[in-house]
C-alpha cells in the first residue's frame, strides 16, 4: 500500500508540475546557448517601444531615494507592482516595472519635466530567462509571493522525486545492480565537474 502511494504521488506530482519543469528546462537551454538565440533576433537586446510621453513634475523631493520616486511614478501611471529604480548622474530616474511577459520602463527627467512609459519588445528567450530567474518574497505583492511559493513547492517536489525514485529503484530487485551503476556514474560525473570546472 505504501509503495502504491509513493508511486502514484511520484507520477501525479510529475504531471501537475510539468509546466514548471518545461520552463526550467527550456529556459536553461536558452541561457546556456544565449549567443545562438540572440543571433536569431539579430544579436541586439530587445528594443524599448515608447507608449506614452507627457509633462510631469514629481511630488517627491529632488533628493528622494530612487525607490521612493519609482513608487510615485508607478502609481502615477497605474503600474503598481515589483520594480527596480535608479537615478543617473544627470538626475534621470529610470524605473523598470518587472513583468515576465512585457516589462515596462518609466523614465522621469526632472530637468525637462517629462515622463515616458515604454514597453520591452517581446522576445521568447528574454521571457524564458525572466521566468527562470523569478524568485523570492522581497516584494510586498501577493502575486509575487504566490509565484515564490510555487517555486518552493517545486523544490519540495524535486526532493520527493529523488527520494521516491530511490525507493522505487530499491523495490525492484532486478534493477538494483544496473541502477547502482547509473547512480555511481552520475555521482562520478558530478564530482568531476564539481572539482575541475
ABEGO torsion letter per residue (X at the ends): XAAAAAAAAAAAAAAAAAAAAAAAAAAAAAAAAAAAAAAAAGGBBBBBBBABBBBBBBABBAABBAAAAAAAAAAAAGABEBBBBBBBAAGBBBBBBBBAABBBBBBBBAAAGBBBBBBBBBBAAAAAAAAAABBEAABABAAAAAAAAAAAAAAAAAAAAAAAAAAAAAABAAAAAAAAAAAAAAAAAAAAAAAAX
